[in-house]
Amino acid sequence: MARMHSRKKGKSSSTRPARLERPVWVELSPGEVENEVVKLARRGHSKSMIGTIMRDSRGVPLVKIVAGKKVSQILESNDIKEPLPEDLSNLVRKALNIRKHLESNHKD
């Protein structure tokens, strides 16, 4: 959506931290971060939700900076695999929701 007075589109997304070293305020060790990621994955959270939970509730800005591995690399090393890639499963879920909506709303 365009801005009202500046004639530009605007930007409303957050940005990643600029530095690549471990922040001072992170109290978790790399092993604890990996254990938390594995525990969240076994509960059924997706990779993006794991990153969001780690950021919002555990204070870890990026898992890769603190643990030294990406979330997907941590899950692969612990033999946790998803049946479908996350983006494909989101598309399937969206298609099912649209189909369900069109069944109840024929004129849309």
Residue, then its C-alpha position, 0 to 999 in steps of 0.5 A: m500500500a502506498r504512503m499518503h504524503s510521500r508518494k512511495k510504497g514504504k517498507s514495513s518489515s524488520t531487518r536482520p542484525a547487521r553484525l555476525e558475532r554473538p551478541v553480549w545479551v544472549e545467555l544461552s550456549p550453542g549446545e542449549v540453543e541446539n537443544e531448544v531447536v530440537k525440542l521445538a521441532r519435536r513439538g511440531h513447529s516449522k523452521s520459521m516458527i522455531g526462529t520466531i520463538m527463539r527470537d521472541s521468547r529466548g532472546v536469540p536474534l539469529v540461531k546461526i550466529v549463536a549456534g554456528k549452524k542454521v536451523s535446518q542444519i541442526l534438524e538434519s544432524n538430529d534426523i528430524k525431517e519434514p514430509l514436505p518443504e515448508d513453503l510447499s506445505n504452506l501452499v497446500r494449506k492455502a489451496l485447501n482453505i480457498r477450496k473450502h471457502l469456495e464450497s461454502n461461498h459459491k458466488d465468490 
